[in-house]
Amino acid sequence: MRLMFFILSRCILKMDHHCPWVNNCVNFSNYKFFVLFLGWGIWYCLYISFTSLPHFLRLFKIGFRGAAEFQIMFLFFLGFLFSFSLICLFGYHLFLTTRNRSTLESFRVPVFFNGPDKRGFHLGWKANFQEVFGDQRELWFFPIYSSLGDGVNFPTRCLDFDSERLLGSHCNVRPYSDEEDDNNSVSNGMIQNHHDDNAPSRPNYVR
């Protein structure tokens, strides 16, 4: 269960961070909307920058004559700076989405039955993306809730658990590289992991 007991004295499902720009906690239920908000913000700021660029370049010919010219210059630089900052933030959250990792989990590694594993929820970039945006492509770019799951149970890549080490090395999960995880096949939301056929398996959900 990916919960965080935050300042608001309540449990937040898959807490990512508290965003002052939207005055809300970014979490399981609104993370898709937050990523879309960043993408739409980039297009809007770029639109402002490029539409004000001809007027900004004309200032070098006619010079500054009053407040209107200053407003054009301020608008251009403001749109450009916001575009740059949003592109960086948008790229970072796309990276987190493809790794099925929240901002808090990128700084504090999640702990499972078999120990800490920063790639514990990594099912491959396609399945990770679908957990946030859903499996209906026509809804990906619209502010319609389409995320998979219930926010309480999450599939993991670790199918076998032996917290007391009763089976010795039979249940040890070796670390995978990101490329190896991305090549794993995913069927019906369940990741097919490499594991010992003789080891007992349990459902791949953390409760």
Summary of the structure (lengths in Angstrom):
residues: 207
radius of gyration: 22.5
end to end distance: 5.0
largest distance: 81.1
contacts: 525
relative contact order: 0.13
helix: 43%
strand: 12%
